[in-house]
C-alpha cells in the first residue's frame, strides 16, 4: 500500500464492484421476480399508473423523453405500475409488506381479465415468472384464495407508494 491509497488495490476493486451492484439493484420497494420459476403471493392495492417508456440496456425501462438523443428514434412502450401487498406464503397471518410491481401491457391485460372475473379487492393472487427475458418477462397470475377480514384490515392501513415518483415523474396529486 502506498501513501496515496487508503486500501489495498483488491479492496478498491471489491468496493467499486459492490457500488455497481448496489446501483443496479432495484429499490426494496419494487417487487422483482428475477428468474424463471420465482413466485410470490400478493394483494393488488389501489389504482394502476401507466407511463410511456423505452428499454435501455444499462437501466432497464425508463420514462420516454423524446428530446433526449438516445430516445429520438425509439418506439415507446406502455408500462404499468401498481401497488401490491406481498404476503408471506408460509404464514398468511403475518402483516403484508407494501411494494409496487411494474409490468408490460400483456401482463396488464391478464390482470384486467382477472379483475373482471374475480375482482381484485377480495382475492390474493400468486404471480410466477415464466421466463428469463429481462425486457418483457412473462408471468402467470392466478387466484390464490380469498382474503379474510384481518388481512383486508392489514392491507387497508399499509402505506402506499407514489408510483409516478418511483420513475422520476411528477406526482399527479401535486398538480
C-alpha positions in Angstrom: 0.0 0.0 0.0 1.4 3.4 -0.9 0.8 6.8 0.7 -1.9 7.7 -1.9 -4.3 4.9 -1.3 -6.3 4.1 1.8 -6.8 0.5 1.0 -5.2 -2.3 -1.0 -6.0 -2.5 -4.7 -8.1 -5.6 -4.2 -10.2 -3.8 -1.6 -10.7 -0.9 -4.1 -11.9 -3.3 -6.8 -14.3 -5.1 -4.4 -15.6 -1.7 -3.1 -16.3 -0.5 -6.7 -17.9 -3.8 -7.7 -20.2 -3.6 -4.7 -21.2 0.0 -5.5 -22.0 -1.0 -9.1 -24.1 -4.0 -7.8 -26.0 -1.8 -5.4 -26.6 0.9 -8.0 -28.2 -1.7 -10.3 -30.3 -3.4 -7.6 -33.9 -2.4 -7.5 -35.1 -0.5 -4.5 -36.5 -2.5 -1.7 -40.0 -1.2 -2.6 -40.1 -2.8 -6.0 -41.3 -6.4 -6.4 -38.8 -8.2 -8.7 -39.0 -11.9 -9.6 -35.5 -12.3 -11.0 -35.6 -15.7 -12.7 -37.9 -18.3 -14.2 -39.9 -20.0 -11.5 -39.7 -17.2 -8.9 -43.1 -16.6 -7.4 -44.9 -14.6 -4.7 -48.4 -14.1 -3.3 -49.8 -10.6 -3.4 -52.9 -8.5 -3.0 -53.3 -5.7 -5.6 -53.9 -2.3 -4.0 -55.4 0.8 -5.4 -55.3 2.0 -9.0 -52.5 1.3 -11.5 -50.3 4.1 -13.0 -49.2 4.0 -16.7 -46.4 5.8 -18.4 -44.5 5.6 -21.8 -41.1 4.1 -21.5 -38.1 2.8 -23.6 -35.8 -0.1 -22.9 -32.2 0.9 -22.1 -29.7 -2.0 -21.8 -28.0 -0.4 -18.8 -31.0 1.0 -17.0 -34.0 -1.2 -18.0 -37.3 0.5 -18.6 -37.0 4.3 -18.3 -39.6 7.0 -18.9 -39.7 8.1 -22.6 -38.2 11.5 -23.2 -38.4 12.4 -26.9 -35.9 15.3 -26.8 -33.3 13.0 -25.2 -30.9 12.0 -28.0 -31.0 8.3 -27.2 -34.8 8.2 -27.3 -35.4 10.1 -30.6 -35.7 7.0 -32.8 -37.2 4.8 -30.1 -40.7 3.4 -30.1 -42.1 3.9 -26.6 -44.0 1.1 -24.9 -46.6 1.5 -22.2 -45.5 0.3 -18.8 -47.8 -0.1 -15.8 -47.1 0.2 -12.1 -49.4 -1.0 -9.3 -49.1 -1.1 -5.5 -49.1 -4.6 -4.1 -49.1 -6.1 -0.6 -46.7 -9.0 -0.5 -48.0 -11.8 1.6 -45.7 -14.3 3.4 -46.7 -17.6 1.8 -45.9 -20.0 4.8 -47.7 -17.8 7.3 -50.5 -15.7 6.0 -51.2 -14.3 9.4 -48.1 -12.1 9.2 -48.5 -8.5 8.2 -48.1 -7.9 4.4 -45.2 -5.8 3.0 -46.0 -2.8 0.8 -44.3 -2.8 -2.6 -45.0 -2.0 -6.2 -44.9 -4.1 -9.3 -44.0 -3.0 -12.8 -45.5 -4.8 -15.8 -46.0 -4.6 -19.6 -49.2 -4.5 -21.5 -49.5 -8.3 -21.9 -49.3 -8.9 -18.2 -51.7 -6.0 -17.5 -54.2 -7.5 -19.9 -54.1 -10.7 -17.8 -54.7 -8.7 -14.7 -57.7 -6.9 -16.3 -59.2 -10.3 -17.1 -58.7 -11.5 -13.5 -60.2 -8.2 -12.2 -63.3 -8.7 -14.4 -63.7 -12.3 -13.4 -62.8 -12.3 -9.7 -62.3 -8.7 -8.7 -59.1 -7.6 -7.0 -60.4 -6.3 -3.7 -61.2 -9.7 -2.1 -58.6 -12.1 -3.5 -54.9 -12.9 -3.1 -53.1 -13.8 -6.3 -50.0 -15.8 -6.9 -47.5 -14.5 -9.5 -44.9 -16.7 -11.1 -42.2 -15.6 -13.6 -42.3 -17.9 -16.7 -39.1 -17.0 -18.5 -35.8 -15.1 -18.3 -36.5 -12.3 -20.8 -35.4 -9.2 -18.9 -37.1 -6.7 -21.3 -40.5 -8.3 -21.2 -40.8 -11.3 -18.9 -43.9 -13.4 -19.0 -45.9 -14.1 -15.8 -48.7 -16.4 -14.7 -51.2 -14.8 -12.3 -53.7 -17.0 -10.6 -56.2 -16.5 -7.7 -54.7 -17.9 -4.5 -57.6 -17.6 -2.1 -60.0 -15.1 -0.7 -58.7 -12.6 1.9 -60.2 -12.7 5.4 -61.2 -9.5 7.2 -58.0 -9.5 9.2 -55.9 -9.4 6.1 -58.0 -6.8 4.5 -57.6 -4.6 7.6 -53.8 -5.0 7.5 -53.7 -4.0 3.8 -56.0 -1.0 4.4 -53.5 0.6 6.7 -50.4 -0.1 4.6 -48.5 2.9 3.3 -48.9 3.5 -0.4 -46.0 4.1 -2.7 -46.4 7.1 -5.0 -46.0 5.2 -8.3 -45.1 8.2 -10.5 -42.2 9.4 -8.4 -40.6 5.9 -8.5 -39.8 6.7 -12.1 -38.8 10.3 -11.6 -42.1 11.6 -12.9 -44.1 14.3 -11.2 -46.6 13.3 -8.6 -50.0 13.7 -10.3 -51.6 14.6 -6.9 -49.4 17.7 -6.5 -50.9 19.3 -9.6 
